[in-house]
Amino acid sequence: MPRVEVVNTYRINQRQTIQQGVFLCPGDISMPFTDNLHAVLKNAGDSDKFLKLEIEADPHERLVILQHLHRMNVTSASLFPGMDGFARSLNTILVFPDTLRPDAG
């Protein structure tokens, strides 16, 4: 039966704790995950509880957004602890070196 269930693991790793994450398991593995999710939304009538937000921004707006996120400590390094997140955060620093300047923005 198509559905999606929230599954909490016995052991939670550091990334799950920081991101407050859970695992979602499809009820029918012969179908794509999105089809299982759509079945839940159609059956429950809860489609208003899910929101997808896409932001289109020019390069300057993107820089401003990244600066605000960095000031709130929402970075790849904070979301993905360890070397993986640190390496991802270097990408932002290298592309937008002014992001870390306190007087930027």
C-alpha positions as CSV (number, residue, x, y, z in Angstrom):
1,M,0.0,0.0,0.0
2,P,1.5,3.4,-0.9
3,R,2.3,5.5,2.1
4,V,5.2,7.1,4.0
5,E,6.1,6.3,7.6
6,V,8.4,8.3,9.9
7,V,11.0,6.0,11.4
8,N,13.2,6.9,14.4
9,T,16.4,5.0,14.6
10,Y,17.8,3.3,17.7
11,R,21.0,5.3,17.4
12,I,21.0,8.9,16.3
13,N,24.2,10.3,14.7
14,Q,25.5,13.9,15.1
15,R,24.1,15.1,11.8
16,Q,20.6,13.8,12.6
17,T,20.7,15.6,16.0
18,I,21.8,18.9,14.5
19,Q,19.3,18.8,11.7
20,Q,16.6,17.3,13.9
21,G,16.2,14.7,11.2
22,V,14.1,11.5,10.9
23,F,14.0,8.8,8.3
24,L,11.0,8.5,6.0
25,C,10.2,5.0,4.7
26,P,8.0,4.3,1.7
27,G,5.2,1.7,2.2
28,D,5.4,0.4,-1.4
29,I,9.0,0.0,-2.5
30,S,8.0,-0.9,-6.0
31,M,6.9,2.7,-6.5
32,P,9.1,5.9,-6.4
33,F,9.2,7.6,-3.0
34,T,7.4,10.7,-4.4
35,D,4.5,8.5,-5.5
36,N,4.2,7.1,-2.0
37,L,4.2,10.6,-0.6
38,H,1.6,11.9,-3.1
39,A,-0.7,9.0,-2.1
40,V,-0.4,10.1,1.6
41,L,-1.3,13.6,0.6
42,K,-4.3,12.6,-1.5
43,N,-5.6,10.2,1.2
44,A,-5.2,12.5,4.2
45,G,-6.2,15.8,2.6
46,D,-3.2,17.3,4.4
47,S,-1.6,18.8,1.3
48,D,-1.7,22.2,2.9
49,K,0.9,21.0,5.5
50,F,3.6,20.6,2.9
51,L,5.4,23.6,1.4
52,K,8.1,23.9,-1.2
53,L,9.7,27.2,-1.5
54,E,11.9,28.2,-4.4
55,I,13.8,31.4,-4.3
56,E,15.2,33.0,-7.4
57,A,17.9,35.5,-6.7
58,D,20.4,37.4,-8.8
59,P,24.1,37.1,-7.7
60,H,23.9,40.1,-5.4
61,E,20.7,38.9,-3.7
62,R,22.3,35.5,-3.3
63,L,25.3,37.0,-1.6
64,V,23.1,38.9,0.8
65,I,21.1,35.8,1.6
66,L,24.3,33.8,2.2
67,Q,25.6,36.6,4.5
68,H,22.4,36.5,6.6
69,L,22.5,32.7,6.8
70,H,26.2,32.8,7.9
71,R,25.4,35.3,10.6
72,M,22.7,32.9,11.9
73,N,25.2,30.0,11.8
74,V,23.3,28.2,9.1
75,T,26.2,27.0,7.1
76,S,27.3,23.7,5.6
77,A,29.8,23.4,8.4
78,S,27.1,23.7,11.1
79,L,24.5,21.5,9.2
80,F,27.0,18.8,8.2
81,P,29.5,18.3,11.0
82,G,32.9,16.9,10.3
83,M,35.2,17.2,7.3
84,D,32.4,16.9,4.8
85,G,30.6,20.0,6.0
86,F,33.8,21.9,6.5
87,A,34.8,21.1,2.9
88,R,31.3,22.2,1.6
89,S,31.6,25.5,3.6
90,L,34.9,26.3,1.9
91,N,33.0,26.5,-1.4
92,T,30.9,29.4,-0.1
93,I,33.9,31.1,1.4
94,L,35.9,30.8,-1.8
95,V,33.1,31.9,-4.1
96,F,32.0,34.7,-1.8
97,P,35.0,35.8,0.3
98,D,33.2,38.9,1.6
99,T,30.6,36.7,3.3
100,L,32.8,36.6,6.4
101,R,33.5,40.3,6.6
102,P,31.6,41.8,9.5
103,D,30.9,45.0,7.7
104,A,29.7,43.3,4.5
105,G,26.1,43.8,3.5
